[in-house]
Amino acid sequence: QVQLVESGGGLVQPGGSLRLSCAASSATFSNYAMSWYRQAPGKERELVATATSAGTSTVYADSVKGRFTISRDNAKNTVYLQMNSLKPEDTAKYYCNTQILGWAYWGQGTQVTVSS
């Protein structure tokens, strides 16, 4: 069983920054890719960014390229999402995710609201 706990969401003005964190309970955290997803009201959940197990390779949704950065600290079992130049359309609940042996694990999510 893997538990993922997100933190760092909040209210921010357009153009501002936030850093999300996701702490994993698994001792094998460093073996698996980690992803951030988001879901806005009335919309489907979408993939935002993925980092490979060592964090050496990353993938981003086109909508966040150049503004968001995913990183991980395997010694701390934590993955981060640095979000810069935030836009109102980034408003959503952000979820941490990993897939282990065919099972998908999700955190409870953290709300990000971008508004003036």
Wavefront OBJ file of the C-alpha trace (Angstrom):
o trace
v 0.000 0.000 0.000
v 1.336 3.410 -0.998
v 0.096 6.634 0.502
v 0.610 9.936 -1.272
v 0.051 13.229 0.520
v 0.026 16.495 -1.411
v 0.565 19.948 0.033
v 1.374 23.479 -1.058
v -1.802 24.538 -2.836
v -3.530 27.833 -2.250
v -4.766 31.077 -3.731
v -2.350 33.019 -5.914
v -2.641 35.975 -8.264
v -2.073 35.572 -11.996
v 1.628 35.598 -12.747
v 2.462 34.226 -9.319
v 4.171 31.006 -8.265
v 3.432 28.006 -6.095
v 5.372 24.880 -5.221
v 3.444 21.683 -4.653
v 4.881 18.747 -2.746
v 3.864 15.111 -2.655
v 5.244 12.862 0.066
v 5.108 9.114 -0.533
v 5.038 6.448 2.133
v 6.610 3.746 0.005
v 10.169 2.655 0.676
v 10.416 1.801 -3.027
v 9.484 5.326 -4.119
v 12.689 5.729 -6.078
v 11.834 2.748 -8.312
v 8.824 4.342 -9.973
v 7.875 7.245 -12.150
v 5.796 9.938 -10.479
v 3.236 12.214 -12.071
v 1.120 15.255 -11.336
v -2.428 15.454 -12.681
v -5.044 18.156 -12.312
v -8.787 18.366 -12.565
v -10.806 21.532 -12.972
v -14.542 21.642 -12.200
v -16.541 20.054 -15.004
v -13.431 18.815 -16.787
v -11.625 15.507 -17.035
v -8.482 14.855 -15.056
v -5.430 15.647 -17.186
v -1.759 14.763 -16.977
v 0.397 17.767 -16.115
v 3.904 16.325 -15.753
v 5.793 13.067 -15.235
v 9.274 12.360 -13.922
v 11.058 9.033 -14.362
v 12.262 7.102 -11.329
v 15.613 8.892 -11.186
v 14.090 12.191 -12.264
v 16.428 12.406 -15.225
v 13.641 12.490 -17.795
v 10.480 14.579 -17.628
v 7.375 15.081 -19.754
v 4.974 18.019 -19.650
v 1.578 18.884 -21.016
v 1.837 21.511 -23.729
v -0.231 23.892 -21.631
v 2.405 24.052 -18.867
v 5.683 23.695 -20.782
v 8.159 26.382 -19.872
v 6.167 27.373 -16.764
v 6.039 24.238 -14.597
v 8.912 22.043 -13.434
v 8.599 18.582 -11.907
v 11.416 17.323 -9.717
v 11.944 14.697 -7.065
v 14.092 14.029 -4.043
v 14.290 10.261 -3.669
v 16.086 10.555 -0.343
v 12.975 12.286 1.008
v 10.419 10.213 -0.963
v 9.023 13.474 -2.282
v 8.080 14.827 -5.692
v 7.586 18.530 -6.373
v 5.816 20.682 -8.918
v 7.162 24.212 -9.230
v 4.542 26.342 -10.948
v 5.511 29.765 -12.277
v 3.662 32.361 -14.333
v 0.368 30.938 -13.166
v -2.754 31.647 -15.167
v -6.438 31.510 -14.184
v -6.794 28.436 -16.386
v -4.346 26.605 -14.110
v -7.020 26.652 -11.417
v -7.721 23.028 -10.503
v -7.210 20.373 -7.901
v -3.763 18.878 -8.337
v -3.120 15.208 -7.668
v 0.028 13.173 -7.226
v 0.092 9.757 -8.913
v 2.240 6.704 -9.289
v 1.678 3.319 -10.917
v 3.123 0.243 -9.251
v 2.660 -3.254 -10.701
v -0.504 -2.240 -12.528
v -2.045 -0.365 -9.635
v -2.622 3.383 -9.726
v -2.155 5.296 -6.490
v -3.510 8.794 -5.923
v -3.211 11.390 -3.233
v -6.167 13.348 -1.898
v -5.281 16.392 -3.989
v -4.445 19.998 -3.220
v -6.438 22.950 -4.550
v -4.745 25.625 -6.615
v -6.748 28.751 -7.365
v -5.344 31.483 -9.601
v -7.381 34.640 -9.303
v -6.983 38.372 -8.795
l 1 2 3 4 5 6 7 8 9 10 11 12 13 14 15 16 17 18 19 20 21 22 23 24 25 26 27 28 29 30 31 32 33 34 35 36 37 38 39 40 41 42 43 44 45 46 47 48 49 50 51 52 53 54 55 56 57 58 59 60 61 62 63 64 65 66 67 68 69 70 71 72 73 74 75 76 77 78 79 80 81 82 83 84 85 86 87 88 89 90 91 92 93 94 95 96 97 98 99 100 101 102 103 104 105 106 107 108 109 110 111 112 113 114 115 116
